[in-house]
Amino acid sequence: MSKTQSLNADDIVEIADDNPIEHAQQHEEFKYTPIDHFSHFSGIGVSLLYLVAAGATLWEVIARYMFNSPTQWAFEVVMVLCAATWMLSAGYITLKQRHIGITVIHNIVSPKAQWRLDLFASSIGIVALFLLLSDASMRAYMAIDHIERTGSAFNSPMPMLLKTLLMLGGFMYLAQLTVNLWRHVNSRWAKAAVKLVGLFMALYFINGVLAYISGPGSIFDGVSGYFSAVGQSLDPSAALDMRSYSLGVISLIMVAMLVSLMMTGMPLGIVTLIVSVVMAIAFFGPRGLYLVSANTATLLDHYTLIAIPFFVLMATILEKSGIAEDLFDAMSVFAGNLRGGVAVQTVVVAVILAAMSGVMGGEIVMLGLVALPQMLRLGYDRKMTIGLICAAGALATLIPPSIIMIVYGLSAEVAIGDLFMAGAVPGLMLAVFYALYVLIRVHINPKLAPTAKEVAELTGEERKLSKSRMSAVFLSIMLIGCVMGSIYGGIASVTEAAAVGALGAMIVSAVRHEFKWSMLKASLVGSMATVGTIIWLVLGSVSFVGIFNLIGGADFMRSLFMNLGIPAIGVILVMMLILVILGTFMEWIAIVLITVPVFAPVVMTLAPELGLTPDQAKVWFGILFVLNIQIYFLSPPFGPACFWLKSVAPKDISLQEIFISVLPFIGLQIVGLILVMSFPQIALWLPEALGN
């Protein structure tokens, strides 16, 4: 379970946080050190770079279509701006303890055991980051010395800047984590020991840069040589002789290390990073650290990743400017005298919110704050209402623009636009299932939901929207249509459409008279914190997958699936079962980054037996994957959606009641999964039709 699944609404990292700046200041329990101040203000400052990046992307679209003069600089400038935000926010995220971890065991053990687990997590994190930076810093120095450039028409020094930013972000992460550890321990000798460790690391890296500047033969180079000799003497690769073990044993070792560390509650990015570092050193000695740092550095130039902060920013602005609440009120105006109409409108609003955001946590929180009290006040059945809100809120995983689909597409090397198109019909299908389920139930038992006339008699009020609020609703729906239409129509890339959507959301908020600096500031910082947690987790997972593939683990896993001796559809079912099991204790992003690089090539190999082309198979399996993740979001005992709703639900609604309420909707999700598995064209016909 992640930190975002806590029962405390104030701890929600998603777009639900009203003002992450003020929240962080009001709940601080300690005095800031200089490093704390630097982390805090640098995080807030770099969040503004998202605005600059969105503006540069918008200018590229305008220059290409209005002036027929595409830019040469926008792509590389935007990459550097977003990478700077991701990396330089590391201190802020670590200071506020926003990193995602599985805290199931952490939450149930004694306070003393929790303290020990936190101590262990911080110590391991410091070791992992120190080892990573010992190589990444040298790569950055070399890149700066040679002024590495892209070789493109613009020929910017983007490779140099990305490696430098990775180094700086790692330093900020390491420094803040060390301060957090110093604050965590209590005794004087322990605090003194942490200070000595911090001083040693600072001197080590300072000596490293001075050795590079001064060159061979200098005193600094001699000290660096001494450290290198110590590292070589501690080389465990010869003693361990990992190459003598079978790939099966090595795979089991890596998975066992991964799961064991995850259960301690330490940040998932650190878990995957430390496993990568340990296995790289065990196989290749200290030189193996280059493989880890190289894998993390290459991630920063994935242009598709930039769509994530833009979509999150668009969702945050629309939510904080009150558009989500306006949507609900607008739907109530048009609901008519339909029994269960408010429930149906909740599904409609959920679909629109999903198309706005792609971030599930914020949508469930918004529906829980707006729809849940109203439906309970109007006399709707509690269990049906609770289950509907959880299920409808989870549609953000499937209806584009889905953040999960973006990460899946990067891992499986699938076009994000194809995944978006493929997810639209199954997402709408599930929304129809939910609405029909409610209508059938209230038709059988009218006591479960009132009509609009009965609602008016009960409340004695009529809902109306002002002209500005109604205009904002129509503009937001138009914005979603334009963003998705530009992607489906091939007019703009996913990243470009997301940037236009973020800037369009500001215009919509201005129409509603809510475009204020306080709103924009909170949206930028909230987006920075949300995306920063994802990026550092992705960095760790990419390094893990890279090492796992290099030592042959992925090939071994693929051969295992291919040699099961069962039909292709049976292999798919086994994969689905593995995803269900992993979903009981892992975060979705860890599941994606660990399983997809193994599963996707197997599915491509099985494509002819499934009656699909390899490209069709990857897209189809992607939708099955996301449907499975959606089921995991609702499934007890660790369903994140249930915890998110509990964080904002009335106190008399227990977590057990929420788990019971979602069971019928989990059944509907399973029906949807079976239908898409049995009839792949449910997912494939739209991308193929638009492609033709």
DRENVEX-737478 format. One record per residue (C-alpha): x, y, z; residue number from 1. Coordinates in steps of 0.001 Angstrom, whole numbers, plus 500000, padded with zeros to 6 digits. Layout:
BEGIN
x_y_z_n
X_Y_Z_NUM
...
REM end
This chain:
BEGIN
x_y_z_n
500000_500000_500000_1
501349_503431_499125_2
501432_506535_501225_3
498571_507835_499140_4
496423_505049_500522_5
496586_506299_504102_6
493370_506869_505980_7
494326_510478_506583_8
492939_512765_503871_9
495725_515289_504469_10
498284_512746_503301_11
496769_512236_499858_12
499431_513116_497314_13
497083_513062_494376_14
495376_516108_492930_15
492996_516195_495881_16
495389_518154_498091_17
493877_521640_498423_18
497116_523512_498911_19
500275_521426_499185_20
502365_524475_500066_21
500337_525628_503062_22
499600_522051_504089_23
503299_521280_504262_24
504064_524374_506312_25
501256_523964_508807_26
501966_520334_509666_27
505725_520519_510037_28
506914_519126_513355_29
510554_520199_513169_30
512707_523187_512431_31
514161_523408_508963_32
517881_522933_508423_33
519568_524772_505516_34
519165_521640_503384_35
515459_521501_504292_36
515023_525119_503207_37
516845_524473_499950_38
514734_521371_499223_39
511509_523193_500028_40
512074_526288_497944_41
513800_524539_495053_42
510833_522178_494735_43
508364_525057_494655_44
510563_527022_492270_45
511110_524285_489674_46
507375_523558_489539_47
507071_526766_487515_48
509108_525119_484760_49
506049_523049_483821_50
504357_526271_482703_51
507351_527240_480576_52
507504_523740_479075_53
503783_523787_478268_54
504168_527209_476641_55
507104_526028_474517_56
505139_522973_473394_57
502144_525139_472500_58
504402_527407_470435_59
505678_524365_468525_60
502091_523432_467611_61
501282_527012_466570_62
504487_527365_464546_63
503872_524085_462740_64
500219_524598_461812_65
499739_528367_461633_66
503101_529443_460192_67
504157_526160_458546_68
507496_526605_460269_69
508119_523875_462881_70
510666_524781_465515_71
514063_523150_465856_72
514434_523844_469545_73
511111_523054_471268_74
511574_519295_471684_75
514973_519501_473354_76
514167_522560_475462_77
510966_520968_476789_78
512826_517736_477579_79
515406_519633_479643_80
512777_521758_481435_81
510731_518730_482496_82
513815_516713_483447_83
514945_519656_485594_84
511583_519647_487378_85
511676_515903_487943_86
515219_515817_489250_87
515376_519059_491244_88
512101_518238_493024_89
513760_515209_494642_90
514655_517130_497797_91
511128_518500_498239_92
509527_515091_497755_93
511955_513472_500197_94
511485_516270_502741_95
507703_515821_502624_96
508078_512006_502532_97
506027_511725_499343_98
507839_508710_497899_99
505595_505704_497310_100
506050_502639_499488_101
504091_499532_500460_102
503245_500194_504099_103
501002_497202_504829_104
503381_495614_507352_105
504675_498996_508496_106
501167_500068_509553_107
500406_496994_511651_108
503629_496597_513631_109
504467_498357_516892_110
505792_501949_516929_111
509231_500645_517882_112
509245_498269_514928_113
508068_501093_512660_114
510997_503190_513845_115
513413_500371_513017_116
511878_499842_509581_117
512187_503563_508822_118
515805_503501_510018_119
516533_500545_507762_120
514790_502167_504784_121
516710_505438_505154_122
520043_503650_505572_123
519500_501449_502521_124
518382_504487_500531_125
521557_506368_501388_126
523716_503399_500379_127
521849_502944_497077_128
522038_506627_496127_129
525703_506899_497149_130
526662_503945_494953_131
524586_505242_492035_132
526096_508726_492282_133
529641_507416_492575_134
529346_506480_488893_135
526668_508926_487679_136
528690_511906_488908_137
531717_510845_486845_138
529524_510442_483749_139
528183_513945_484348_140
531694_515409_484694_141
532728_513768_481434_142
529588_515022_479681_143
530267_518571_480880_144
533917_518357_479856_145
533054_517209_476333_146
529818_519285_476113_147
527822_516323_474818_148
525285_517403_472201_149
522326_515801_470472_150
523566_516082_466902_151
520123_517327_465855_152
519332_520440_463826_153
519218_522462_467037_154
522271_520561_468360_155
521667_521478_471972_156
523798_520108_474821_157
520780_518105_476035_158
522707_514882_476884_159
525109_516904_479018_160
522259_518697_480778_161
520274_515515_481421_162
523266_513740_482973_163
524033_516818_485047_164
520428_517054_486220_165
520420_513368_487175_166
523542_513988_489249_167
522117_517107_490922_168
518791_515420_491628_169
520574_512448_493118_170
522672_514739_495320_171
519549_516547_496546_172
517810_513230_497234_173
520879_511903_499092_174
521396_515077_501124_175
517758_515321_502175_176
517570_511622_503003_177
520649_512002_505214_178
519027_514945_507024_179
515854_512887_507446_180
517920_510065_508961_181
519699_512500_511301_182
516304_513756_512436_183
514982_510199_512820_184
517624_508955_515275_185
517483_510119_518878_186
520763_509498_520691_187
523685_511891_520455_188
526124_509252_519230_189
523710_508193_516480_190
523236_511789_515332_191
526999_512274_515400_192
527460_509107_513328_193
524977_510353_510705_194
526831_513683_510556_195
530131_511864_510026_196
528617_509770_507239_197
527225_512907_505621_198
530599_514660_505922_199
532394_511663_504403_200
530018_511560_501417_201
530350_515326_500869_202
534166_515122_500935_203
534100_512060_498674_204
532118_513811_495941_205
533999_517108_496325_206
537276_515217_495958_207
535832_513454_492900_208
535126_516697_491043_209
538481_518205_492075_210
540266_515057_490894_211
538585_515304_487514_212
539444_519012_487190_213
543047_518725_488360_214
543772_515619_486287_215
546168_512672_486810_216
548966_513049_489305_217
547210_515483_491603_218
546627_514814_495290_219
542904_514622_494636_220
543466_512024_491926_221
545554_510047_494406_222
542730_510060_496940_223
540271_508955_494252_224
542661_506178_493284_225
542758_505038_496894_226
538958_504873_497028_227
538914_502937_493744_228
541434_500474_495141_229
539303_499974_498241_230
536287_499368_496030_231
538166_496835_493916_232
539371_495011_497028_233
535773_494702_498193_234
534645_493381_494782_235
532306_490467_495619_236
531787_489262_492033_237
534656_486742_492041_238
533714_485255_495413_239
530008_485013_494627_240
530515_483688_491083_241
526915_484465_490190_242
527406_483221_486620_243
527641_479667_487928_244
524028_479775_489080_245
521135_478962_486806_246
518936_481760_485494_247
516049_480333_487511_248
517951_480645_490779_249
519132_484168_489934_250
515599_485232_489017_251
514295_483847_492300_252
517028_485693_494224_253
516174_488992_492570_254
512425_488584_493058_255
512910_487491_496682_256
515104_490541_497387_257
512584_492794_495694_258
509562_491485_497593_259
511365_491338_500955_260
512528_494948_500736_261
509149_496123_499483_262
507498_494681_502551_263
509614_496884_504824_264
507766_499960_503556_265
510813_501689_502040_266
510209_503770_498889_267
509729_501532_495870_268
512215_503540_493824_269
514904_502812_496418_270
513923_499129_496539_271
514346_498610_492809_272
517486_500758_492758_273
519263_498888_495571_274
518418_495494_494054_275
519787_496739_490718_276
522983_498018_492347_277
523537_494837_494383_278
523014_492530_491395_279
525146_494706_489108_280
528055_494607_491584_281
527530_490898_492277_282
527745_490090_488548_283
530152_492667_487156_284
531948_494144_490169_285
532148_497912_490798_286
532154_498516_487028_287
528563_497256_486981_288
527463_500564_488505_289
527882_502067_485038_290
525048_499864_483790_291
522717_501174_486492_292
523537_504846_485962_293
523330_504448_482170_294
519863_502907_482423_295
518582_505732_484632_296
520102_508458_482439_297
518484_507157_479240_298
515017_507367_480798_299
515142_511165_480989_300
515033_511605_477211_301
511744_509719_476760_302
509587_512464_475239_303
506349_510555_475920_304
506946_510839_479673_305
506343_514584_479421_306
502651_513915_478779_307
502274_512776_482405_308
502953_516137_484126_309
500905_518016_481518_310
497864_515765_481975_311
498215_515904_485766_312
498491_519706_485618_313
495380_519933_483426_314
493425_517772_485851_315
494651_519694_488881_316
493691_523085_487462_317
490212_521914_486455_318
489650_520328_489854_319
490928_523238_491926_320
488988_525793_489909_321
485716_524028_490764_322
484953_522582_487321_323
484435_519076_488707_324
481703_520284_491064_325
480145_522303_488236_326
480002_519174_486102_327
478059_517349_488789_328
475585_520195_489183_329
475170_520473_485418_330
474398_516773_485130_331
471770_517082_487863_332
470034_519775_485823_333
469752_517415_482850_334
469086_514208_484807_335
465317_514439_484377_336
462729_512482_486323_337
464674_509222_486076_338
464746_506986_489124_339
468398_506670_489991_340
469205_509662_487783_341
471733_511099_490237_342
473609_507779_490218_343
473645_507743_486412_344
474865_511342_486318_345
477630_510367_488760_346
478836_507797_486220_347
478677_510413_483450_348
480648_512902_485548_349
483173_510177_486393_350
483703_509494_482678_351
484260_513194_481992_352
486594_513553_484986_353
488521_510495_483804_354
488926_512116_480387_355
490163_515258_482134_356
492742_513704_484389_357
494031_510162_483905_358
494754_510177_487663_359
492428_507911_489604_360
493100_509007_493180_361
492002_512588_492633_362
488839_511518_490834_363
487691_509201_493623_364
488423_511856_496236_365
486444_514434_494238_366
483462_512094_493799_367
483691_511184_497469_368
483598_514839_498492_369
480880_515948_496052_370
478725_512977_495030_371
478787_510761_498120_372
477255_513250_500605_373
474611_514313_498116_374
473517_510775_497217_375
473395_509764_500871_376
471412_512916_501696_377
468926_512139_498931_378
468226_508687_500303_379
470260_506510_497940_380
471225_503065_499206_381
474548_503328_501047_382
476237_500221_499663_383
475172_500902_496093_384
476370_504505_496368_385
479738_503602_497889_386
480428_500855_495354_387
479382_503043_492422_388
481709_505893_493411_389
484708_503577_493822_390
484046_501797_490525_391
483224_504944_488548_392
486281_506722_489936_393
488504_503838_488849_394
487489_504442_485212_395
490380_506930_485038_396
492699_503924_484646_397
491019_502939_481369_398
489517_506033_479773_399
492177_508154_478070_400
494316_510001_478957_401
495321_507270_481398_402
498647_507640_483194_403
498816_503847_483516_404
498548_503490_479738_405
501399_505952_479235_406
503699_503979_481543_407
502578_500677_479957_408
503227_502066_476483_409
506758_503082_477462_410
507464_499645_478935_411
505918_497636_476069_412
507028_500048_473316_413
503460_500608_472120_414
502141_503831_470600_415
500353_505735_473380_416
497732_507008_470930_417
496801_503437_469965_418
496407_502496_473621_419
494250_505553_474284_420
491952_504667_471393_421
491808_501014_472426_422
490843_501877_475994_423
487984_504226_475102_424
485385_501595_474145_425
486071_499161_477053_426
486001_502136_479435_427
482652_503341_478138_428
481406_499743_478173_429
482157_499457_481894_430
480508_502839_482528_431
477360_501561_480785_432
477511_498366_482860_433
477610_500413_486068_434
474711_502633_485006_435
472599_499674_483864_436
473325_497806_487089_437
472047_500748_489119_438
468958_501265_486934_439
468056_497570_487071_440
468457_497445_490846_441
466377_500578_491476_442
463717_499298_489060_443
463487_496056_491046_444
463576_497895_494377_445
462453_501566_494029_446
463375_502234_497671_447
467068_502187_496700_448
466899_505536_494852_449
464447_508481_494530_450
463340_510277_491369_451
464170_513921_490631_452
460654_514941_491718_453
461052_513110_495019_454
464453_514750_495439_455
462946_518207_494936_456
460232_517457_497475_457
462794_516141_499918_458
465261_519022_499656_459
462926_521879_498721_460
465596_523346_496427_461
466280_523497_492715_462
469803_523328_491353_463
470820_526083_488934_464
474129_527095_487442_465
475287_530636_486784_466
476175_531633_483250_467
479920_531562_483981_468
479717_528130_485606_469
477690_526688_482723_470
480130_528212_480211_471
483045_526660_482107_472
481346_523246_481959_473
480828_523419_478198_474
484353_524735_477652_475
485872_521935_479745_476
483977_519307_477727_477
485107_521022_474517_478
488666_521035_475853_479
488561_517286_476469_480
487119_516727_472992_481
489842_518830_471394_482
492649_517133_473343_483
491467_513612_472564_484
490418_514515_469015_485
493836_515968_468220_486
495463_512714_469384_487
493051_510407_467554_488
493110_512549_464423_489
496894_512572_464256_490
496984_516355_464518_491
499193_516436_467594_492
501251_513977_469586_493
500103_512843_473002_494
502583_515210_474660_495
501567_518195_472533_496
497877_517563_473159_497
498531_517303_476898_498
500367_520647_476927_499
497561_522345_475014_500
495101_520794_477474_501
497005_522184_480477_502
496997_525705_479039_503
493371_525304_477945_504
492447_524413_481516_505
493769_527810_482617_506
491459_529509_480117_507
488500_527506_481426_508
489358_528464_485011_509
489528_532122_483932_510
486023_531872_482447_511
484847_530597_485828_512
486636_533549_487518_513
488949_531180_489410_514
492243_531832_487629_515
494202_533106_490607_516
497837_532855_491600_517
496979_530819_494710_518
495114_528267_492577_519
497861_528081_489963_520
500600_527825_492597_521
498851_524961_494378_522
498238_523197_491044_523
501871_523467_489982_524
503273_522275_493308_525
500722_519466_493523_526
501623_518329_490011_527
505329_518543_490820_528
504940_516354_493914_529
502668_513802_492214_530
504788_513396_489086_531
508061_513490_491021_532
507079_510405_493005_533
506257_508565_489777_534
509476_509535_487984_535
511804_508397_490777_536
509936_505117_491001_537
510239_504706_487230_538
513984_505458_487412_539
514509_502692_489952_540
512308_500235_488088_541
514012_500909_484746_542
517407_500213_486297_543
516046_496981_487801_544
514540_495806_484508_545
517757_496711_482671_546
519922_494584_484967_547
517339_491777_485018_548
517338_491658_481216_549
521118_491887_480972_550
521726_488831_483129_551
519102_486862_481183_552
516239_486947_483652_553
513686_488187_481132_554
514659_485485_478610_555
514309_482868_481322_556
510842_484110_482302_557
509740_484183_478660_558
510942_480625_478130_559
509019_479593_481228_560
505777_480932_479780_561
506451_479470_476347_562
507161_476017_477791_563
504031_475716_479902_564
502499_473401_477302_565
499108_475131_477349_566
497223_477058_474628_567
498004_480723_474053_568
494868_481902_475817_569
495917_479762_478787_570
499228_481625_478943_571
497291_484905_478966_572
495173_483609_481848_573
498316_482648_483792_574
499633_486191_483274_575
496350_487624_484507_576
496570_485417_487606_577
500118_486635_488294_578
498902_490233_488026_579
496099_489502_490503_580
498594_488044_492991_581
501041_490943_492592_582
498174_493380_493005_583
497648_492212_496575_584
500887_493806_497763_585
502437_495938_494976_586
501826_499404_493587_587
500490_499470_490022_588
503523_501247_488636_589
505876_498630_490085_590
503697_495888_488558_591
503823_497581_485159_592
507565_498135_485092_593
508447_494678_486414_594
506021_492465_484461_595
505375_494223_481148_596
508945_493896_479769_597
508581_490143_480357_598
504943_489669_479337_599
504791_491860_476208_600
507365_489900_474128_601
505633_486611_475054_602
502267_487986_473924_603
503834_489120_470625_604
505223_485606_470085_605
501794_484097_470762_606
500033_486584_468447_607
499555_484198_465450_608
498028_481555_467713_609
495680_484228_469090_610
494692_485282_465572_611
496316_488707_465941_612
499302_490556_464553_613
502140_491291_467016_614
501163_494979_467158_615
497511_494103_467744_616
498504_491650_470463_617
500506_494270_472383_618
497661_496785_472272_619
495037_494173_473197_620
497127_492830_476071_621
497666_496403_477241_622
493919_496844_477660_623
493656_493499_479465_624
496506_494626_481693_625
494800_497920_482546_626
491469_496149_483165_627
493274_493845_485574_628
494884_496810_487352_629
491440_498407_487615_630
490142_495285_489383_631
493131_495466_491722_632
492279_499089_492574_633
488940_497930_494032_634
489824_494506_495409_635
490109_493952_499175_636
492119_493730_501309_637
494433_496389_499818_638
492286_498079_497157_639
493664_501652_496890_640
490327_503044_495671_641
488669_501893_498886_642
491291_503625_501024_643
491049_506825_498983_644
487280_506936_499429_645
487576_506143_503126_646
489908_509137_503522_647
487060_511553_502639_648
483959_509516_503560_649
481811_510250_506632_650
483178_508664_509796_651
480273_506231_510075_652
481313_504532_506811_653
483789_501812_507719_654
486472_500331_505511_655
484764_496949_505816_656
481512_498437_504482_657
483391_499901_501512_658
484988_496525_500733_659
481588_494823_500808_660
480025_497558_498664_661
482512_497236_495799_662
482063_493455_495344_663
479195_493669_492761_664
481190_496183_490745_665
484284_493964_490851_666
482022_491312_489315_667
481105_493726_486512_668
484792_494500_485954_669
485558_490787_485670_670
482745_490454_483101_671
484309_493313_481135_672
487745_491657_481306_673
486325_488341_480039_674
484499_490075_477181_675
487624_491913_475998_676
489665_488732_476353_677
487107_486722_474350_678
486433_489420_471741_679
489642_491414_471144_680
487906_493652_468598_681
486121_495420_471464_682
489473_497051_472132_683
490973_496955_468641_684
488229_498158_466315_685
488468_501874_467191_686
492245_502279_466679_687
491998_500229_463480_688
489024_502235_462202_689
490716_505563_462918_690
493997_504241_461525_691
492307_503295_458264_692
REM end
